[in-house]
Amino acid sequence: MAQLPVAFTDYTRQMMGEERFGRYLHAFEEETPVSIRLNPLKTAARADGQGCLTVVDGEPVPWCEQGFYLAKRPNFTMDPLLHAGCYYVQEAASMFVCHVLRQYVDRPVSMLDLCAAPGGKSTAAIATLPAGSTLCANEPIRQRASILNENMTKWGWPGCTVTNNYPQAFRKTKSRFDVILCDVPCSGEGMFRKDEATIREWSPQHVEKCWQLQRSIIADIWPCLNDGGLLIYSTCTFNTKENEENVRWIVEEYDAEVLPVEVSAAWHITGSLLEGFCEPVYRFIPGITRSEGLFLCVLRKKGSMNQLKDSKSQQKRHRKTADAQPLQPAGLPQADLSYYEAISYLRGEALHLPEDTPRGLVEVTFLGHVLGQVKNVGTRANNLYPKEWRIRTTHITDDYTPILTVHSS
C-alpha cells in the first residue's frame, strides 16, 4: 500500500480520535469486504413457477434487503449472470441509499441521480422506489455515461433514462424532481484502502478544490428540487470540509431541514465528527463499519411536496445518451446456452444453436436469464452482443463456480 500522506493522517487522527483512527489504520491490514446486491426483478421466483436465484455463500448486509457479503472475491467477469443483470457488485456502504429511500419514499416519485456512473446507486434506487417512479441516471462525463447506460440496460428496470449533462443543464431547463441524489465528486479518502491511486492524488489543495466544487453543484441543482423534496448528499471521503461543513452550508443557505435515518447500533455507523455540529449524518469508516468509506446526509427542502409531475415531458428537455431498455424484448424465441457457450457469446464469438432453433433474431440465455441476441442463419448464429460490452479475456475456465444458484421453493 502507498504511504498515507502526513497531512491526511495528522488531520484524520485529530478528527476521529486516537481509538477510532487506530481501528481505521488496522483495517488496511485486513481483506476488504466483497459484496453484491441482487436484482429482485430477475432473481425473484418467476410467474412460470421457476425457482428464484439466491447467493451461494453470502451473509446479509444489514441495511439492504438485497445485499450480501461474499466470503471471498470471485472472478465476476466470468459469471454470465453478472452480465445478465441478475446482481450488481457494489460496496456495502453505498447500499445504504436503499435504507434511506425505504424510510422516506412511500409513493411514486421522480428521482435524479446526478453523478450516477457506473450505476451502483442508480440500480439500487430504481429497485427500491415505489412502482410507477421514474429515475433519471445522469453522468456528466461522456465515457462514463456509456458505462452507466450499459449497467442500467443490463439491470433491466422500466422508468429509467440515462443522460449526459452537467448540473447547470438541469437548472437551465427548469427540470424538477422529488428526490435528488448528489453523490458528489470528492477527495476520495474513503477509497484509500481500495484504490491506491486515490492516495497519490490526495492533497490539502485537492480537498479545498473539492468542497468548493461540491457547493457549486448543490447551487446548480437545488432549484431543480421540488418543494418538500429530498436531497441525499453523499461523498466517499472522511474530512468535515466536504461533509459536515457542506451540510451546514446547505442548511444555512437554503433553509433546508436535516432528516434523521433510523439505524441500528449494531451497524457501527459513526455520526458527526465536527465539533458543535449535532445534525444527524452517517459516516461509514473501514475498521468500524463493515464497508469502505462513505458519508451521507438526507435533507428536505421546505414546503409541501407537489403531486408527481409528468416526468416524460421534462425528460424531453434533457440531452439523452439513451433510454435504458431491458435486455428482454417480447416475442423472440430463446436458446439457453451452456456456461462455455455463454462466455463465448459474451466474448463476441459466433454460436452454433440446435437445428430446431428458429431462423432470425433469437435471444440467448444462461440459466433462463437473457444475455442478448444473435441472428440465427442456420449454419451459425451471428453475434449481436454490443462490441463495447464484450469480455476481452481470451481465457475461458472449464469449470463454472456459481455465485448465485437456483433455489426451488
Secondary structure, DSSP 8 states (H G I E B T S, - for coil): -----HHHHHHHHHHH-HHHHHHHHHHTTS---EEEEE-HHHHS--TT---EEEESSEEE-TT-TTEEEESS---GGG-HHHHTTSEEE--GGGGHHHHHHHHH--S--EEEETT-TT-HHHHHHHHHS-TT-EEEEE-SSHHHHHHHHHHHHHH--TTEEEE---HHHHHHTT--EEEEEEE-----GGGTTT-HHHHHH--HHHHHHHHHHHHHHHHHHGGGEEEEEEEEEEES---STTTHHHHHHHHHHH--EEE-----GGG--B---STT--S--EEE-BTTBSSS-EEEEEEE-SS-------HHHHHTTS-EEEE---S--TT--EEE--HHHHHHHHTT--B---TTS-SEEEEEEETTEEEEEEEE-SS-EEE-S-GGGS-------SS---SEEEE--
